[in-house]
Amino acid sequence: MDQPLKILIIDDDEHVRATLYDFLSDKKYDVTSASDGLDGLKFLESNKQGFDLVITDLVMPQISGIGLISIIKKKFPDTPVIAITGWGEYPEAFAIESQADKVLSKPFELSELDKVIKELISSKKNNM
């Protein structure tokens, strides 16, 4: 049997984090969550198997999502990143700047998130 996909959620908003955690756990993903970029980075660096995908907020204390995505893309270049943001009218510009694979503006539909995860994971598998 396949191992469940490992997803790391990084968001300082407890409600968003809990909602995503519950939704993705129900979808049978192996979910870890962090309340800020610093904790997220610690999970990334200490997890031996790595994560299949990271979902991060862009605006957070300690390390911004943009800074975090830049670090992820340098240290874990094969890990797709979905940036989520409630800020600004042009989140795509932030995503391009930080090299996120996809940006979703809050609020977004959970079904849309699920679709994006499946697309990114299948294109990751195709590139292996």
PyMOL commands that set and color helices and strands:
alter all, ss='L'
color gray80, all
select helices_A, chain A and resi 14-26+37-46+65-75+91-98+110-126
alter helices_A, ss='H'
color red, helices_A
select strands_A, chain A and resi 6-10+30-34+53-57+81-85+102-105
alter strands_A, ss='S'
color yellow, strands_A
deselect
rebuild
show_as cartoon
